[in-house]
Amino acid sequence: MGIDLGTTNCCCAIYEYQEITMIKNEEGETLTPSFVYIKSIDNILVGTAAKNQLIIDSKNVVSSVKRFMGTEKIYNIDGKNYTPIDIASFILKSLKNDAQRYIKQDIKKAVITVPAYFNEVQRKATVKAGEMAGLDVIRIINEPTASCLAYELTKTENNLVLVYDFGGGTFDVSIVDITDGMFNVIAASGDNMLGGLDFDNKIVNRLLKVFSQQHGIDLSEDNFAMSKLYDAAEKAKILLSTEKVAKISIPFICANEKGPIHLEYTLERSEFEQMIEKYVDYTMDIVKKVISDSNLNPSDIDIVIPVGGSTKIPLIQLRLKNLFTEEKLSKTVDPDRVVAMGAAIQGAILSGDIDNVILVDITPLSLGVEVTGGLFIPVIDRNSKIPCENSKLFTTIADDQKVVEINIYQGERKLCSENYKLGTFSLHNIRQAKAGEPRIKVTFALDVNGILTVSAIDEDTKANQTITVNTSPNSLKLSDIHNIIKNAREFEREDLEFEEKIRLRSDIKHVKNRIIEKVNRLKYSLEIQNEIIELLKEIEENINIATYEQLKNYYDALLFYQDEIDYTEKEYLMKGLLG
């Protein structure tokens, strides 16, 4: 089954007999609200039934859990703690039960979609929730990729597709290149704290203000009233996608000494559009930036896929038409169901029922390690197709070194300090040898779900260590990726100089140690010995602060003395003066 685990609503689908079937829940709907009500561990409600409990027992209702996947947030309900993984597992189990009841078969495997910005921790949390629900999560796939699959774009010619995904709790935009059945996400951005809920908030705040002006009563602290207001706001928002006016009527919303008070308000589409216009324009700015940063123009986009219930809003559709033309705006699949449908198709691809599609995601930034001096060495380059694996050999920097610390970074700058640190681990029991002799193989493996595993092994002692790390830090938004790449290009010259300085320092230390080792064995005049000693002393004092030119001069001077020493050593060996 394919599952769209949404912030505000969830849905699922299956692929059988060469067609997609949307699964209906107990209420006969394909959309299940992402609400969980916990009375006890044996009394858990999911969906509409849980959402209805907001009126009478809101403290035991959890919603929008998707925003907290992969975090340490705790929900304490009646003295028992629940994690976001627990809550998500209740939703997934309910969806699984709906599907099994609907098709009258056991379901064991699932493909679950996640936003493109979800990091490794959030993805693993989603997999864990699926496992707790009794599902074998065979693949986590990005929502924009699923959306493209659902539109069956592989049946058309090659396309450059923009996915505009405005859900209940998040906003994402992705550009997907489709060539010969291969899907390649080439750019993405968004805001994980913007969604249709923000539109609901605008309506609710307007109703609170009007009601306070009319009756002098603040409803914001009344859980019963707020539940009613949000329910009415959501219905009004949906209605305004097809009607010019929505009449909001909430009888008995509260009472005073004179008796019950009713709330009546007429919300016009034009008023609603004024409320949300700045949000809509903000999303269009993100769209334009993603296109621009990809060195494209809106005219280069072949198809625009609207995803999420918010895209049914006329103002959003108008903005998309103005930017891309109406002909490019696809309307063949319901935006609320497109992601789940794509997940079901992905499941069919994995099972072999569909064989003409290849899905390719990419890693948006390089992944690598830190070496001496704070230099970043990529192991997996940016834009590598996922899954991927690559290894590089490293060595020690000191004689008889027994331990190496491996620091893992993500970014595009040569300076580790300008990149994002993902994790660190140590490799012990390295073969004792001179600096530079041990061979330490570091391997980065990025799997199909975007989960990164880093391992290191001493090829002589076979000592090894492995760590799984977060490939997308919480502080890193997708919109930042373009700035990171832009900065890397802007500081390319400075970074190259930094890299050269690091390599020069390493070469200087190597030659210096070789000179120190040999100079004491050879007989030089006191004058030459003093020259070498003074040079080595000056290098020791200035090596970390010297400019590139100074380092180059030091290196050239050392090479001069090294050649003299090598020549002298050769003469000594020929005369039999050295053993």
MOQUIRA-V638813 format. One record per run of one state. SS is the DSSP state (alpha for helix, beta for strand, coil for the rest). FROM is the first residue (numbers start at 1). LEN is the number of residues. Records with the same first field share a line. If there is no record, write none. Layout:
BEGIN
SS: FROM-LEN, FROM-LEN
END
This chain:
BEGIN
coil: 1-1, 6-3, 17-2, 23-9, 34-1, 41-2, 47-1, 53-1, 64-1, 69-5, 78-2, 104-5, 115-5, 133-3, 151-2, 156-3, 167-4, 180-2, 192-4, 216-7, 240-5, 257-2, 294-4, 301-2, 308-1, 313-1, 325-1, 331-7, 352-6, 363-4, 372-3, 381-4, 387-1, 395-9, 411-4, 419-1, 428-12, 447-5, 459-5, 470-8, 491-1, 520-6, 543-5, 576-4
beta: 2-4, 9-8, 19-4, 32-2, 35-6, 43-4, 61-3, 74-4, 80-4, 109-6, 136-7, 159-8, 171-9, 182-10, 245-12, 259-10, 303-5, 329-2, 358-5, 367-5, 375-6, 385-2, 388-7, 404-7, 415-1, 420-8, 440-7, 452-7, 464-6
alpha: 48-5, 54-7, 65-4, 84-20, 120-13, 143-8, 153-3, 196-20, 223-17, 269-25, 298-3, 309-4, 314-11, 326-3, 338-14, 416-3, 478-13, 492-28, 526-17, 548-28
END
